[in-house]
Amino acid sequence: MSNALGISPSVMINRMVDQSGTPQNASLLKVAELRLKLMNAVDDEQHKAAQLSPTGEADALPLSSGAVVDKLI
């Protein structure tokens, strides 16, 4: 199994669903739930960064790897 840096965010979310033991019939709902949590966490992080920025604006957190997903969720 590869580490969290070497996988994409969507694969990390699918791994989290699989590791949670979610039944097959509910896995799509769990993916949607985790994706919503991820988007909310990204928005929160961007808001925090904007508050600390001298301009009051901040770039969105790039979802470049599974490690970012693992950190936020």
TORBA-374111 format. One record per atom (N, C-alpha, C, O, CB): residue in one letter; atom name; x negated, y, z. Coordinates in Angstrom, 2 decimals. Glycine has a CB too. Example, Ala and Ser with C-alpha at 12.3 -4.5 7.8 and 13.67 -1.06 7.14 Angstrom:
2
['A'; 'N'; [-13.19; -5.69; 7.80]]
['A'; 'CA'; [-12.30; -4.50; 7.80]]
['A'; 'C'; [-13.20; -3.30; 7.80]]
['A'; 'O'; [-14.24; -3.32; 8.46]]
['A'; 'CB'; [-11.31; -4.47; 9.05]]
['S'; 'N'; [-12.85; -2.25; 7.08]]
['S'; 'CA'; [-13.67; -1.06; 7.14]]
['S'; 'C'; [-12.90; 0.03; 7.87]]
['S'; 'O'; [-13.41; 1.14; 8.04]]
['S'; 'CB'; [-14.08; -0.60; 5.72]]
% end
This chain:
73
['M'; 'N'; [-0.85; -1.17; 0.00]]
['M'; 'CA'; [0.00; 0.00; 0.00]]
['M'; 'C'; [-0.90; 1.24; 0.00]]
['M'; 'O'; [-1.88; 1.31; 0.74]]
['M'; 'CB'; [0.97; 0.00; 1.22]]
['S'; 'N'; [-0.55; 2.19; -0.83]]
['S'; 'CA'; [-1.35; 3.41; -0.91]]
['S'; 'C'; [-0.99; 4.36; 0.22]]
['S'; 'O'; [0.03; 4.20; 0.89]]
['S'; 'CB'; [-1.15; 4.10; -2.27]]
['N'; 'N'; [-1.84; 5.35; 0.42]]
['N'; 'CA'; [-1.56; 6.32; 1.47]]
['N'; 'C'; [-0.58; 7.37; 0.97]]
['N'; 'O'; [-0.24; 7.39; -0.21]]
['N'; 'CB'; [-2.86; 6.98; 1.96]]
['A'; 'N'; [-0.14; 8.23; 1.87]]
['A'; 'CA'; [0.89; 9.22; 1.56]]
['A'; 'C'; [0.41; 10.27; 0.56]]
['A'; 'O'; [1.23; 10.87; -0.13]]
['A'; 'CB'; [1.35; 9.91; 2.82]]
['L'; 'N'; [-0.90; 10.49; 0.46]]
['L'; 'CA'; [-1.40; 11.48; -0.50]]
['L'; 'C'; [-1.30; 11.00; -1.93]]
['L'; 'O'; [-1.21; 11.81; -2.85]]
['L'; 'CB'; [-2.83; 11.82; -0.18]]
['G'; 'N'; [-1.31; 9.69; -2.13]]
['G'; 'CA'; [-1.34; 9.15; -3.48]]
['G'; 'C'; [0.01; 8.83; -4.07]]
['G'; 'O'; [0.08; 8.26; -5.16]]
['G'; 'CB'; [-2.16; 7.94; -3.48]]
['I'; 'N'; [1.10; 9.17; -3.39]]
['I'; 'CA'; [2.42; 8.85; -3.93]]
['I'; 'C'; [3.23; 10.12; -4.10]]
['I'; 'O'; [2.94; 11.15; -3.49]]
['I'; 'CB'; [3.16; 7.86; -3.01]]
['S'; 'N'; [4.24; 10.03; -4.92]]
['S'; 'CA'; [5.08; 11.20; -5.19]]
['S'; 'C'; [6.13; 11.37; -4.08]]
['S'; 'O'; [6.41; 10.42; -3.35]]
['S'; 'CB'; [5.77; 11.06; -6.56]]
['P'; 'N'; [6.69; 12.55; -3.96]]
['P'; 'CA'; [7.72; 12.79; -2.93]]
['P'; 'C'; [8.93; 11.87; -3.06]]
['P'; 'O'; [9.47; 11.42; -2.05]]
['P'; 'CB'; [8.18; 14.23; -2.99]]
['S'; 'N'; [9.36; 11.59; -4.28]]
['S'; 'CA'; [10.54; 10.73; -4.44]]
['S'; 'C'; [10.25; 9.30; -3.98]]
['S'; 'O'; [11.11; 8.64; -3.40]]
['S'; 'CB'; [10.99; 10.72; -5.90]]
['V'; 'N'; [9.04; 8.82; -4.23]]
['V'; 'CA'; [8.67; 7.48; -3.77]]
['V'; 'C'; [8.60; 7.45; -2.25]]
['V'; 'O'; [9.01; 6.47; -1.64]]
['V'; 'CB'; [7.31; 7.05; -4.38]]
['M'; 'N'; [8.10; 8.52; -1.64]]
['M'; 'CA'; [8.03; 8.58; -0.18]]
['M'; 'C'; [9.43; 8.54; 0.42]]
['M'; 'O'; [9.65; 7.85; 1.42]]
['M'; 'CB'; [7.29; 9.85; 0.27]]
['I'; 'N'; [10.36; 9.26; -0.17]]
['I'; 'CA'; [11.73; 9.22; 0.34]]
['I'; 'C'; [12.30; 7.82; 0.22]]
['I'; 'O'; [12.95; 7.33; 1.14]]
['I'; 'CB'; [12.62; 10.24; -0.41]]
['N'; 'N'; [12.06; 7.16; -0.91]]
['N'; 'CA'; [12.55; 5.79; -1.07]]
['N'; 'C'; [11.90; 4.85; -0.07]]
['N'; 'O'; [12.56; 3.93; 0.43]]
['N'; 'CB'; [12.28; 5.30; -2.48]]
['R'; 'N'; [10.63; 5.05; 0.23]]
['R'; 'CA'; [9.97; 4.23; 1.27]]
['R'; 'C'; [10.60; 4.46; 2.63]]
['R'; 'O'; [10.81; 3.51; 3.39]]
['R'; 'CB'; [8.46; 4.55; 1.33]]
['M'; 'N'; [10.91; 5.71; 2.93]]
['M'; 'CA'; [11.51; 6.01; 4.23]]
['M'; 'C'; [12.88; 5.35; 4.35]]
['M'; 'O'; [13.24; 4.85; 5.42]]
['M'; 'CB'; [11.65; 7.54; 4.42]]
['V'; 'N'; [13.64; 5.32; 3.27]]
['V'; 'CA'; [14.95; 4.66; 3.27]]
['V'; 'C'; [14.75; 3.17; 3.48]]
['V'; 'O'; [15.47; 2.55; 4.27]]
['V'; 'CB'; [15.71; 4.93; 1.95]]
['D'; 'N'; [13.80; 2.60; 2.79]]
['D'; 'CA'; [13.54; 1.17; 2.91]]
['D'; 'C'; [13.07; 0.80; 4.32]]
['D'; 'O'; [13.50; -0.21; 4.87]]
['D'; 'CB'; [12.49; 0.74; 1.88]]
['Q'; 'N'; [12.20; 1.61; 4.90]]
['Q'; 'CA'; [11.68; 1.33; 6.24]]
['Q'; 'C'; [12.73; 1.53; 7.33]]
['Q'; 'O'; [12.62; 0.95; 8.41]]
['Q'; 'CB'; [10.49; 2.22; 6.52]]
['S'; 'N'; [13.74; 2.34; 7.04]]
['S'; 'CA'; [14.77; 2.58; 8.06]]
['S'; 'C'; [15.75; 1.41; 8.18]]
['S'; 'O'; [16.54; 1.36; 9.11]]
['S'; 'CB'; [15.54; 3.85; 7.73]]
['G'; 'N'; [15.69; 0.49; 7.24]]
['G'; 'CA'; [16.57; -0.67; 7.29]]
['G'; 'C'; [17.98; -0.36; 6.84]]
['G'; 'O'; [18.92; -1.05; 7.22]]
['G'; 'CB'; [16.60; -1.23; 8.67]]
['T'; 'N'; [18.14; 0.66; 6.05]]
['T'; 'CA'; [19.45; 1.05; 5.55]]
['T'; 'C'; [19.98; -0.04; 4.62]]
['T'; 'O'; [19.25; -0.51; 3.74]]
['T'; 'CB'; [19.38; 2.41; 4.82]]
['P'; 'N'; [21.24; -0.44; 4.80]]
['P'; 'CA'; [21.82; -1.45; 3.89]]
['P'; 'C'; [21.82; -0.96; 2.45]]
['P'; 'O'; [21.85; 0.24; 2.19]]
['P'; 'CB'; [23.25; -1.80; 4.33]]
['Q'; 'N'; [21.77; -1.90; 1.52]]
['Q'; 'CA'; [21.71; -1.57; 0.10]]
['Q'; 'C'; [22.86; -0.67; -0.33]]
['Q'; 'O'; [22.66; 0.24; -1.14]]
['Q'; 'CB'; [21.71; -2.85; -0.72]]
['N'; 'N'; [24.06; -0.91; 0.19]]
['N'; 'CA'; [25.22; -0.12; -0.20]]
['N'; 'C'; [25.14; 1.33; 0.26]]
['N'; 'O'; [25.77; 2.21; -0.34]]
['N'; 'CB'; [26.48; -0.74; 0.35]]
['A'; 'N'; [24.38; 1.61; 1.29]]
['A'; 'CA'; [24.28; 2.96; 1.84]]
['A'; 'C'; [22.96; 3.64; 1.50]]
['A'; 'O'; [22.71; 4.76; 1.96]]
['A'; 'CB'; [24.46; 2.92; 3.35]]
['S'; 'N'; [22.13; 3.01; 0.72]]
['S'; 'CA'; [20.80; 3.57; 0.47]]
['S'; 'C'; [20.86; 4.87; -0.33]]
['S'; 'O'; [20.06; 5.77; -0.07]]
['S'; 'CB'; [19.95; 2.56; -0.28]]
['L'; 'N'; [21.77; 4.99; -1.26]]
['L'; 'CA'; [21.89; 6.23; -2.03]]
['L'; 'C'; [22.30; 7.39; -1.14]]
['L'; 'O'; [21.81; 8.51; -1.31]]
['L'; 'CB'; [22.90; 6.06; -3.18]]
['L'; 'N'; [23.18; 7.13; -0.21]]
['L'; 'CA'; [23.59; 8.16; 0.76]]
['L'; 'C'; [22.41; 8.57; 1.63]]
['L'; 'O'; [22.24; 9.75; 1.92]]
['L'; 'CB'; [24.76; 7.65; 1.64]]
['K'; 'N'; [21.61; 7.61; 2.06]]
['K'; 'CA'; [20.44; 7.91; 2.90]]
['K'; 'C'; [19.41; 8.72; 2.11]]
['K'; 'O'; [18.79; 9.62; 2.66]]
['K'; 'CB'; [19.81; 6.61; 3.43]]
['V'; 'N'; [19.22; 8.41; 0.82]]
['V'; 'CA'; [18.31; 9.18; -0.02]]
['V'; 'C'; [18.79; 10.62; -0.10]]
['V'; 'O'; [18.00; 11.55; 0.03]]
['V'; 'CB'; [18.20; 8.56; -1.44]]
['A'; 'N'; [20.08; 10.81; -0.31]]
['A'; 'CA'; [20.64; 12.16; -0.39]]
['A'; 'C'; [20.47; 12.90; 0.93]]
['A'; 'O'; [20.16; 14.09; 0.93]]
['A'; 'CB'; [22.13; 12.10; -0.77]]
['E'; 'N'; [20.67; 12.21; 2.04]]
['E'; 'CA'; [20.51; 12.82; 3.36]]
['E'; 'C'; [19.06; 13.27; 3.59]]
['E'; 'O'; [18.82; 14.38; 4.06]]
['E'; 'CB'; [20.93; 11.84; 4.46]]
['L'; 'N'; [18.11; 12.41; 3.27]]
['L'; 'CA'; [16.70; 12.75; 3.44]]
['L'; 'C'; [16.29; 13.87; 2.49]]
['L'; 'O'; [15.48; 14.73; 2.85]]
['L'; 'CB'; [15.82; 11.52; 3.22]]
['R'; 'N'; [16.82; 13.87; 1.28]]
['R'; 'CA'; [16.51; 14.93; 0.33]]
['R'; 'C'; [17.02; 16.29; 0.83]]
['R'; 'O'; [16.35; 17.31; 0.68]]
['R'; 'CB'; [17.12; 14.61; -1.06]]
['L'; 'N'; [18.22; 16.28; 1.43]]
['L'; 'CA'; [18.77; 17.50; 2.01]]
['L'; 'C'; [17.92; 17.98; 3.18]]
['L'; 'O'; [17.65; 19.17; 3.30]]
['L'; 'CB'; [20.23; 17.28; 2.47]]
['K'; 'N'; [17.50; 17.05; 4.03]]
['K'; 'CA'; [16.61; 17.41; 5.14]]
['K'; 'C'; [15.31; 18.02; 4.62]]
['K'; 'O'; [14.80; 18.99; 5.17]]
['K'; 'CB'; [16.31; 16.18; 6.01]]
['L'; 'N'; [14.79; 17.43; 3.55]]
['L'; 'CA'; [13.54; 17.93; 2.96]]
['L'; 'C'; [13.73; 19.34; 2.42]]
['L'; 'O'; [12.89; 20.21; 2.67]]
['L'; 'CB'; [13.07; 16.99; 1.84]]
['M'; 'N'; [14.79; 19.58; 1.69]]
['M'; 'CA'; [15.02; 20.91; 1.13]]
['M'; 'C'; [15.23; 21.96; 2.23]]
['M'; 'O'; [14.76; 23.09; 2.12]]
['M'; 'CB'; [16.25; 20.89; 0.19]]
['N'; 'N'; [15.93; 21.57; 3.30]]
['N'; 'CA'; [16.11; 22.48; 4.43]]
['N'; 'C'; [14.78; 22.78; 5.12]]
['N'; 'O'; [14.52; 23.92; 5.51]]
['N'; 'CB'; [17.10; 21.90; 5.44]]
['A'; 'N'; [13.95; 21.76; 5.26]]
['A'; 'CA'; [12.64; 21.95; 5.88]]
['A'; 'C'; [11.74; 22.85; 5.03]]
['A'; 'O'; [11.00; 23.68; 5.56]]
['A'; 'CB'; [11.96; 20.60; 6.12]]
['V'; 'N'; [11.80; 22.68; 3.71]]
['V'; 'CA'; [11.03; 23.54; 2.81]]
['V'; 'C'; [11.49; 24.98; 2.93]]
['V'; 'O'; [10.68; 25.90; 2.98]]
['V'; 'CB'; [11.15; 23.05; 1.35]]
['D'; 'N'; [12.81; 25.18; 2.98]]
['D'; 'CA'; [13.35; 26.54; 3.14]]
['D'; 'C'; [12.92; 27.16; 4.47]]
['D'; 'O'; [12.56; 28.33; 4.53]]
['D'; 'CB'; [14.88; 26.52; 3.05]]
['D'; 'N'; [12.96; 26.36; 5.53]]
['D'; 'CA'; [12.54; 26.86; 6.85]]
['D'; 'C'; [11.06; 27.26; 6.84]]
['D'; 'O'; [10.70; 28.31; 7.38]]
['D'; 'CB'; [12.79; 25.80; 7.92]]
['E'; 'N'; [10.22; 26.42; 6.24]]
['E'; 'CA'; [8.79; 26.72; 6.18]]
['E'; 'C'; [8.52; 27.99; 5.35]]
['E'; 'O'; [7.66; 28.79; 5.69]]
['E'; 'CB'; [8.02; 25.52; 5.58]]
['Q'; 'N'; [9.26; 28.14; 4.27]]
['Q'; 'CA'; [9.10; 29.33; 3.44]]
['Q'; 'C'; [9.54; 30.58; 4.21]]
['Q'; 'O'; [8.92; 31.63; 4.10]]
['Q'; 'CB'; [9.90; 29.19; 2.13]]
['H'; 'N'; [10.61; 30.45; 4.97]]
['H'; 'CA'; [11.10; 31.58; 5.77]]
['H'; 'C'; [10.07; 31.97; 6.84]]
['H'; 'O'; [9.82; 33.15; 7.06]]
['H'; 'CB'; [12.46; 31.22; 6.43]]
['K'; 'N'; [9.49; 30.98; 7.50]]
['K'; 'CA'; [8.46; 31.25; 8.50]]
['K'; 'C'; [7.25; 31.93; 7.89]]
['K'; 'O'; [6.69; 32.87; 8.46]]
['K'; 'CB'; [8.04; 29.95; 9.20]]
['A'; 'N'; [6.84; 31.44; 6.71]]
['A'; 'CA'; [5.68; 32.04; 6.03]]
['A'; 'C'; [5.98; 33.47; 5.60]]
['A'; 'O'; [5.10; 34.32; 5.62]]
['A'; 'CB'; [5.28; 31.19; 4.82]]
['A'; 'N'; [7.21; 33.73; 5.19]]
['A'; 'CA'; [7.58; 35.08; 4.78]]
['A'; 'C'; [7.56; 36.04; 5.95]]
['A'; 'O'; [7.21; 37.21; 5.79]]
['A'; 'CB'; [8.97; 35.07; 4.14]]
['Q'; 'N'; [7.93; 35.56; 7.13]]
['Q'; 'CA'; [7.89; 36.41; 8.32]]
['Q'; 'C'; [6.47; 36.79; 8.69]]
['Q'; 'O'; [6.23; 37.88; 9.23]]
['Q'; 'CB'; [8.57; 35.71; 9.49]]
['L'; 'N'; [5.52; 35.91; 8.42]]
['L'; 'CA'; [4.13; 36.17; 8.76]]
['L'; 'C'; [3.38; 36.92; 7.66]]
['L'; 'O'; [2.27; 37.41; 7.88]]
['L'; 'CB'; [3.42; 34.87; 9.04]]
['S'; 'N'; [3.98; 37.01; 6.50]]
['S'; 'CA'; [3.34; 37.67; 5.37]]
['S'; 'C'; [3.48; 39.19; 5.47]]
['S'; 'O'; [4.53; 39.69; 5.87]]
['S'; 'CB'; [3.93; 37.16; 4.05]]
['P'; 'N'; [2.43; 39.92; 5.11]]
['P'; 'CA'; [2.53; 41.38; 5.16]]
['P'; 'C'; [3.54; 41.95; 4.15]]
['P'; 'O'; [4.10; 43.02; 4.37]]
['P'; 'CB'; [1.16; 41.99; 4.90]]
['T'; 'N'; [3.76; 41.23; 3.06]]
['T'; 'CA'; [4.72; 41.70; 2.06]]
['T'; 'C'; [6.15; 41.26; 2.36]]
['T'; 'O'; [7.09; 41.77; 1.76]]
['T'; 'CB'; [4.31; 41.22; 0.69]]
['G'; 'N'; [6.30; 40.31; 3.27]]
['G'; 'CA'; [7.63; 39.79; 3.59]]
['G'; 'C'; [8.12; 38.74; 2.63]]
['G'; 'O'; [9.27; 38.32; 2.68]]
['G'; 'CB'; [8.61; 40.90; 3.62]]
['E'; 'N'; [7.23; 38.30; 1.74]]
['E'; 'CA'; [7.58; 37.26; 0.79]]
['E'; 'C'; [6.57; 36.13; 0.87]]
['E'; 'O'; [5.41; 36.33; 1.25]]
['E'; 'CB'; [7.65; 37.82; -0.65]]
['A'; 'N'; [7.02; 34.94; 0.52]]
['A'; 'CA'; [6.12; 33.78; 0.53]]
['A'; 'C'; [6.51; 32.84; -0.60]]
['A'; 'O'; [7.68; 32.74; -0.97]]
['A'; 'CB'; [6.17; 33.05; 1.90]]
['D'; 'N'; [5.52; 32.14; -1.13]]
['D'; 'CA'; [5.78; 31.15; -2.16]]
['D'; 'C'; [6.39; 29.91; -1.53]]
['D'; 'O'; [6.17; 29.63; -0.35]]
['D'; 'CB'; [4.48; 30.78; -2.92]]
['A'; 'N'; [7.15; 29.18; -2.31]]
['A'; 'CA'; [7.74; 27.94; -1.84]]
['A'; 'C'; [6.64; 26.91; -1.60]]
['A'; 'O'; [5.62; 26.90; -2.29]]
['A'; 'CB'; [8.77; 27.39; -2.86]]
['L'; 'N'; [6.84; 26.07; -0.62]]
['L'; 'CA'; [5.88; 25.02; -0.31]]
['L'; 'C'; [5.90; 23.99; -1.44]]
['L'; 'O'; [6.95; 23.44; -1.75]]
['L'; 'CB'; [6.22; 24.34; 1.07]]
['P'; 'N'; [4.76; 23.72; -2.06]]
['P'; 'CA'; [4.76; 22.75; -3.17]]
['P'; 'C'; [4.94; 21.32; -2.66]]
['P'; 'O'; [4.24; 20.88; -1.75]]
['P'; 'CB'; [3.45; 22.86; -3.98]]
['L'; 'N'; [5.87; 20.62; -3.25]]
['L'; 'CA'; [6.09; 19.21; -2.91]]
['L'; 'C'; [5.24; 18.37; -3.85]]
['L'; 'O'; [5.75; 17.78; -4.81]]
['L'; 'CB'; [7.61; 18.81; -3.00]]
['S'; 'N'; [3.96; 18.33; -3.57]]
['S'; 'CA'; [3.02; 17.69; -4.47]]
['S'; 'C'; [2.68; 16.25; -4.11]]
['S'; 'O'; [2.13; 15.52; -4.93]]
['S'; 'CB'; [1.78; 18.48; -4.52]]
['S'; 'N'; [3.00; 15.84; -2.89]]
['S'; 'CA'; [2.66; 14.48; -2.50]]
['S'; 'C'; [3.60; 13.97; -1.42]]
['S'; 'O'; [4.37; 14.73; -0.84]]
['S'; 'CB'; [1.21; 14.41; -2.01]]
['G'; 'N'; [3.51; 12.69; -1.17]]
['G'; 'CA'; [4.31; 12.09; -0.12]]
['G'; 'C'; [3.90; 12.56; 1.26]]
['G'; 'O'; [4.70; 12.51; 2.20]]
['G'; 'CB'; [4.21; 10.60; -0.18]]
['A'; 'N'; [2.66; 13.03; 1.39]]
['A'; 'CA'; [2.20; 13.52; 2.69]]
['A'; 'C'; [2.98; 14.77; 3.10]]
['A'; 'O'; [3.25; 14.95; 4.29]]
['A'; 'CB'; [0.71; 13.83; 2.64]]
['V'; 'N'; [3.33; 15.61; 2.15]]
['V'; 'CA'; [4.12; 16.81; 2.46]]
['V'; 'C'; [5.51; 16.38; 2.92]]
['V'; 'O'; [6.04; 16.95; 3.88]]
['V'; 'CB'; [4.21; 17.75; 1.22]]
['V'; 'N'; [6.09; 15.40; 2.26]]
['V'; 'CA'; [7.39; 14.90; 2.67]]
['V'; 'C'; [7.32; 14.30; 4.07]]
['V'; 'O'; [8.19; 14.55; 4.91]]
['V'; 'CB'; [7.91; 13.84; 1.67]]
['D'; 'N'; [6.29; 13.53; 4.32]]
['D'; 'CA'; [6.11; 12.89; 5.63]]
['D'; 'C'; [5.96; 13.94; 6.73]]
['D'; 'O'; [6.44; 13.75; 7.84]]
['D'; 'CB'; [4.90; 11.96; 5.62]]
['K'; 'N'; [5.28; 15.04; 6.42]]
['K'; 'CA'; [5.07; 16.10; 7.41]]
['K'; 'C'; [6.38; 16.84; 7.72]]
['K'; 'O'; [6.65; 17.19; 8.87]]
['K'; 'CB'; [4.02; 17.09; 6.90]]
['L'; 'N'; [7.17; 17.07; 6.69]]
['L'; 'CA'; [8.38; 17.88; 6.86]]
['L'; 'C'; [9.57; 17.12; 7.44]]
['L'; 'O'; [10.39; 17.69; 8.15]]
['L'; 'CB'; [8.76; 18.47; 5.55]]
['I'; 'N'; [9.65; 15.84; 7.14]]
['I'; 'CA'; [10.83; 15.07; 7.62]]
['I'; 'C'; [10.45; 14.31; 8.88]]
['I'; 'O'; [11.29; 13.60; 9.44]]
['I'; 'CB'; [11.35; 14.07; 6.52]]
% end
